Amino acid sequence: MIRVLLADDEAMIRAGVRAILAADPGVEVVAEAGDGHETVSLAQAHRPDVALLDIRMPRLDGLAAAEEIVRTMPGTGVAMLTTFSEDAYVARALSGGATGFLLKSGDPHELLAGVRAVASGAAFLSPKVARHVIDGYGGERLGREAAARARAAALSPREREVLGLVGEGLSNPEIAARLHLVEGTVKAYVSAVLDRLEVRNRVQAAIVAYEAGLAGRSSG
């Protein structure tokens, strides 16, 4: 059972997200919060598998709450609920250790997939969020894409395959099954990819995969 803490200052948003999560018998919402301070307190009390946080909340915003949860509760994965107008916050959330980014207005199946991915230790970036963020760099976009392709080109063919699957939000067991490898080997590949790309976590690697055009193109 995946235990989720849901935090959003709008009760109607919480009700809608809770209803989606309740549709999966393997997911349980163990607590709800309406502000950042309450979020951190409830996370400490319940130790959920996933903290699903709105970015903008009173008293302590979701980004600061996420940073505190990541710092003090490494067993809890953090996913941010976002809108297209909040692109500027993604970089801070990444540096704070969040590994999931989900659209409030997105597909319910995507929300559930994201919660499962974050609970398993994988990264999940809503494809629409990823594309919108990358496109939002405007004049810098081509330069960033070229830089990402150059970074990916320095990887081995197998490492590029693994990077592409990380970009699709797959966990280590899922990558192992897709590539017919043992999970320990995949873990070693992922660690090598993170080191060689000089990124802190899987979601940062996923952005490189999107910018380099690798996500969704890996072979099986």
C-alpha positions as CSV (number, residue, x, y, z in Angstrom):
1,M,0.0,0.0,0.0
2,I,1.3,3.4,-1.0
3,R,0.7,5.9,1.8
4,V,0.2,9.5,0.6
5,L,0.1,12.9,2.3
6,L,-1.9,15.3,0.3
7,A,-1.3,19.1,0.8
8,D,-3.1,21.9,-0.9
9,D,-4.7,25.0,0.5
10,E,-7.8,24.6,-1.7
11,A,-10.2,22.1,-0.2
12,M,-11.9,21.4,-3.6
13,I,-8.5,20.6,-5.2
14,R,-7.7,18.2,-2.3
15,A,-11.1,16.5,-2.7
16,G,-10.6,16.0,-6.4
17,V,-7.1,14.6,-6.0
18,R,-8.2,12.4,-3.1
19,A,-11.0,11.0,-5.3
20,I,-8.5,10.1,-8.0
21,L,-6.1,8.5,-5.6
22,A,-9.0,6.5,-4.0
23,A,-9.7,4.9,-7.3
24,D,-6.5,2.9,-6.9
25,P,-6.8,0.2,-4.2
26,G,-3.1,0.3,-3.7
27,V,-3.0,3.9,-2.7
28,E,-4.2,5.4,0.7
29,V,-4.3,9.1,1.6
30,V,-3.2,9.0,5.3
31,A,-3.3,12.7,5.9
32,E,-4.3,16.1,4.4
33,A,-2.9,19.5,5.0
34,G,-3.9,23.0,4.0
35,D,-0.6,24.9,4.7
36,G,3.1,24.2,4.7
37,H,3.7,24.1,8.4
38,E,0.9,21.5,8.8
39,T,2.3,19.6,5.9
40,V,5.7,19.1,7.6
41,S,4.1,18.2,10.9
42,L,1.9,15.6,9.4
43,A,4.7,14.2,7.3
44,Q,6.7,13.8,10.5
45,A,3.8,12.1,12.2
46,H,2.7,9.7,9.4
47,R,6.0,9.1,7.5
48,P,4.1,8.7,4.2
49,D,5.7,7.0,1.1
50,V,4.8,10.1,-1.0
51,A,4.1,13.7,-0.1
52,L,2.0,15.3,-2.8
53,L,2.3,19.1,-2.4
54,D,0.9,22.2,-3.9
55,I,3.5,24.7,-4.7
56,R,1.7,27.7,-3.3
57,M,0.5,27.4,0.2
58,P,0.1,29.8,3.2
59,R,2.5,30.1,6.1
60,L,5.2,27.9,4.5
61,D,5.0,27.4,0.7
62,G,5.1,23.9,-0.8
63,L,8.7,24.3,-2.0
64,A,10.0,25.1,1.5
65,A,7.9,22.2,2.9
66,A,9.3,19.9,0.2
67,E,12.9,20.9,1.1
68,E,12.2,20.2,4.8
69,I,10.6,16.8,4.1
70,V,13.5,15.8,1.8
71,R,16.1,16.9,4.4
72,T,14.5,15.2,7.4
73,M,12.6,12.3,6.0
74,P,14.6,10.6,3.2
75,G,12.2,7.7,3.0
76,T,9.4,10.0,1.8
77,G,9.3,10.9,-1.9
78,V,8.1,14.3,-2.9
79,A,5.9,15.2,-5.8
80,M,4.7,18.7,-6.7
81,L,1.3,19.6,-8.0
82,T,1.8,22.3,-10.6
83,T,0.1,24.5,-13.2
84,F,1.6,25.9,-16.4
85,S,2.0,29.3,-14.7
86,E,4.4,27.9,-12.2
87,D,7.3,26.9,-14.5
88,A,9.7,29.2,-12.7
89,Y,9.4,27.1,-9.5
90,V,10.5,23.9,-11.1
91,A,14.2,24.6,-10.8
92,R,13.9,25.3,-7.1
93,A,11.8,22.2,-6.6
94,L,14.5,20.2,-8.4
95,S,17.3,21.6,-6.3
96,G,15.2,20.9,-3.2
97,G,14.9,17.2,-4.0
98,A,11.4,16.8,-5.4
99,T,11.2,13.9,-7.9
100,G,7.7,14.3,-9.3
101,F,5.9,17.1,-11.1
102,L,2.2,16.6,-11.9
103,L,-0.3,18.9,-13.5
104,K,-3.4,19.7,-11.4
105,S,-5.4,19.6,-14.6
106,G,-3.7,16.5,-16.0
107,D,-5.0,13.0,-16.7
108,P,-6.0,11.1,-13.6
109,H,-4.0,8.1,-14.9
110,E,-1.0,10.3,-15.1
111,L,-1.4,11.4,-11.4
112,L,-1.6,7.8,-10.3
113,A,1.4,6.8,-12.4
114,G,3.4,9.7,-11.0
115,V,2.5,8.7,-7.4
116,R,3.5,5.1,-8.0
117,A,6.8,6.2,-9.7
118,V,7.8,8.5,-6.9
119,A,6.9,5.9,-4.3
120,S,9.2,3.4,-6.1
121,G,12.1,5.8,-6.0
122,A,11.8,6.8,-9.7
123,A,11.3,10.3,-11.1
124,F,8.1,11.4,-12.9
125,L,7.8,14.5,-14.9
126,S,4.4,15.1,-16.5
127,P,5.2,15.1,-20.3
128,K,3.2,18.3,-20.7
129,V,5.0,20.0,-17.9
130,A,8.4,18.9,-19.3
131,R,7.6,20.1,-22.8
132,H,6.2,23.4,-21.5
133,V,9.2,24.0,-19.3
134,I,11.7,23.2,-22.0
135,D,9.8,25.3,-24.6
136,G,9.7,28.1,-22.1
137,Y,13.4,28.7,-22.3
138,G,12.6,30.6,-25.5
139,G,15.8,31.7,-27.2
140,E,17.9,29.5,-24.9
141,R,16.1,26.4,-26.0
142,L,18.2,25.4,-29.0
143,G,21.3,25.9,-27.0
144,R,20.1,23.8,-24.1
145,E,19.0,21.1,-26.5
146,A,22.4,21.1,-28.2
147,A,24.1,21.0,-24.8
148,A,21.9,18.1,-23.7
149,R,22.6,16.1,-26.9
150,A,26.3,16.7,-26.3
151,R,26.1,15.5,-22.7
152,A,24.1,12.4,-23.8
153,A,26.5,11.7,-26.6
154,A,29.3,11.2,-24.0
155,L,27.3,8.2,-22.5
156,S,27.6,4.7,-23.8
157,P,24.8,3.3,-25.9
158,R,23.4,1.4,-23.0
159,E,23.6,4.4,-20.7
160,R,21.7,6.4,-23.3
161,E,19.0,3.7,-23.3
162,V,18.8,3.8,-19.6
163,L,18.6,7.6,-19.6
164,G,15.7,7.5,-22.1
165,L,13.8,5.2,-19.9
166,V,14.5,7.3,-16.8
167,G,13.1,10.2,-18.9
168,E,9.9,8.1,-19.3
169,G,9.5,7.8,-15.6
170,L,10.4,4.1,-15.3
171,S,11.7,2.7,-12.0
172,N,14.7,0.5,-11.8
173,P,12.7,-2.8,-11.8
174,E,10.7,-1.5,-14.9
175,I,13.9,-0.6,-16.7
176,A,15.4,-4.0,-15.8
177,A,12.4,-5.7,-17.3
178,R,12.4,-3.6,-20.4
179,L,16.1,-4.1,-21.1
180,H,16.3,-7.7,-19.8
181,L,18.8,-6.9,-17.2
182,V,19.1,-7.6,-13.5
183,E,18.0,-4.8,-11.2
184,G,21.5,-4.4,-9.7
185,T,22.9,-3.8,-13.1
186,V,20.3,-1.1,-13.8
187,K,21.0,0.6,-10.5
188,A,24.7,0.7,-11.4
189,Y,23.9,2.2,-14.9
190,V,21.6,4.8,-13.3
191,S,24.3,5.8,-10.8
192,A,26.8,6.1,-13.6
193,V,24.4,8.2,-15.7
194,L,23.8,10.6,-12.9
195,D,27.5,10.9,-12.2
196,R,28.5,11.5,-15.8
197,L,25.7,14.0,-16.4
198,E,26.6,15.7,-13.2
199,V,23.0,15.8,-12.0
200,R,21.6,15.3,-8.5
201,N,18.7,13.1,-9.1
202,R,16.5,11.2,-11.6
203,V,14.2,14.0,-12.4
204,Q,17.1,16.2,-13.4
205,A,18.3,13.4,-15.6
206,A,14.8,13.1,-17.0
207,I,15.0,16.7,-18.2
208,V,18.3,16.1,-19.9
209,A,16.6,13.1,-21.6
210,Y,13.7,15.3,-22.8
211,E,16.1,18.0,-24.0
212,A,18.3,15.5,-25.8
213,G,15.3,13.9,-27.5
214,L,15.9,10.5,-25.8
215,A,12.7,10.1,-23.8
216,G,10.3,7.8,-25.6
217,R,12.8,6.7,-28.1
218,S,14.6,3.9,-26.2
219,S,14.6,0.5,-27.7
220,G,13.6,-2.6,-25.9
